[in-house]
Amino acid sequence: MSRPAVVRRGRDGAETRARIETESLRLFASKGVDGTSVRDIAQAVGVAEGALYRHFASKEALARELFLGRYAELARAIGEVAHEVPDFAGRIRAVTGHACRLFDDEPALFAYLLISQHDHLGAVPLIASENVVEALAGLLREGILRGELPEQDVALASALALGCVVQPAVFVLYGRLEGPLMRHRERITQAVLSVLGGVRERSGGTG
């Protein structure tokens, strides 16, 4: 039976939890969740196995929380980055740039989100602030509404756009494409804009 999670308070507890998350993410990305034991995590963090249960009910709960938390952070970032730029092409360029930087800075995070998505995506709320696909779909719907994109199937367009970013990252991850991913940002951006059917100049004012 899994043990109940107990929240550790204070600076030491927060630092230990952060180390647990960092080392777990690294191990899960390289070995998978099933291939990583609680002992592996504890040894990497430098704590007793029991210390993990003071922060997380189980290894599976830790894996789920890591995925949902990091996935939601990425979804929120898409919204924040996109709405700093007034034109659609600029928003796509900003989002693509953010994704490339994230991959270059935290490849283990990308690898974990990629290999674990089938286990956890069903638990992701269907809201833009926590769901990457919904955040991107919202961006596309706004572009269509404002006349910057042609009418199209938003679900399919979202899938195609994500593929243009994710697949090059996978190739860099496995050594089939020379990194860093950021060096390919402009080409990736153009690919995204192309699969979306081209970007139109907005008619009418700027509002």
DACORFEN-V629904 format. One record per backbone hydrogen bond with DSSP energy under -1.0 kcal/mol. NH is the residue of the N-H (numbers start at 1). CO is the residue of the C=O. E is the energy in kcal/mol with one decimal. If there is no record, write none. Layout:
BEGIN
NH;CO;E
NH;CO;E
END
This chain:
BEGIN
3;57;-1.2
14;10;-2.1
15;11;-2.5
16;12;-2.4
17;13;-2.3
18;14;-2.2
19;15;-2.2
20;16;-2.6
21;17;-2.4
22;18;-2.4
23;19;-2.8
24;20;-2.4
25;21;-2.3
26;22;-1.9
27;23;-2.5
28;24;-3.4
29;25;-2.1
30;26;-1.6
31;27;-3.3
32;28;-1.6
36;33;-1.2
41;37;-1.9
42;38;-2.7
43;39;-2.8
44;40;-2.1
45;41;-2.3
46;42;-2.4
47;42;-2.2
51;48;-1.5
52;49;-1.3
55;52;-1.5
56;52;-2.6
62;58;-2.0
63;59;-2.5
64;60;-2.4
65;61;-2.5
66;62;-2.5
67;63;-2.1
68;64;-2.7
69;65;-2.4
70;66;-2.3
71;67;-2.7
72;68;-2.0
73;69;-1.9
74;70;-2.0
75;71;-2.1
76;72;-2.6
77;73;-2.1
78;74;-1.9
79;75;-1.6
80;76;-2.4
81;77;-3.1
82;78;-2.3
83;79;-1.8
84;81;-1.3
85;82;-1.5
91;87;-2.0
92;88;-2.6
93;89;-2.4
94;90;-2.3
95;91;-2.5
96;92;-2.8
97;93;-2.4
98;94;-2.2
99;95;-2.4
100;96;-2.4
101;97;-2.5
102;98;-2.5
103;99;-2.3
104;100;-2.4
105;101;-2.7
106;102;-3.0
110;106;-1.8
111;107;-2.7
112;108;-2.5
113;109;-2.6
114;110;-2.4
115;111;-2.7
116;112;-1.9
119;116;-1.2
120;116;-1.1
121;117;-2.8
123;120;-2.1
124;121;-1.5
127;125;-1.5
130;127;-1.8
131;127;-1.5
135;131;-2.4
136;132;-2.4
137;133;-2.7
138;134;-2.4
139;135;-1.6
140;136;-2.2
141;137;-2.9
142;138;-2.2
143;139;-1.8
144;140;-2.3
145;141;-2.7
146;142;-2.1
147;144;-1.3
148;143;-2.7
149;143;-1.3
157;153;-2.6
158;154;-2.6
159;155;-2.0
160;156;-2.5
161;157;-2.5
162;158;-2.5
163;159;-2.0
164;160;-1.6
166;162;-3.3
167;163;-1.9
169;165;-1.4
170;166;-2.4
171;167;-2.3
172;168;-2.2
173;169;-2.5
174;170;-1.9
175;172;-1.3
176;171;-2.7
177;171;-1.3
183;180;-1.3
184;181;-2.2
185;182;-1.5
188;184;-2.5
189;185;-2.8
190;186;-2.4
191;187;-1.9
192;188;-2.4
193;189;-2.5
194;190;-2.1
195;191;-2.3
196;192;-1.3
197;194;-1.7
198;193;-2.2
200;148;-3.0
END
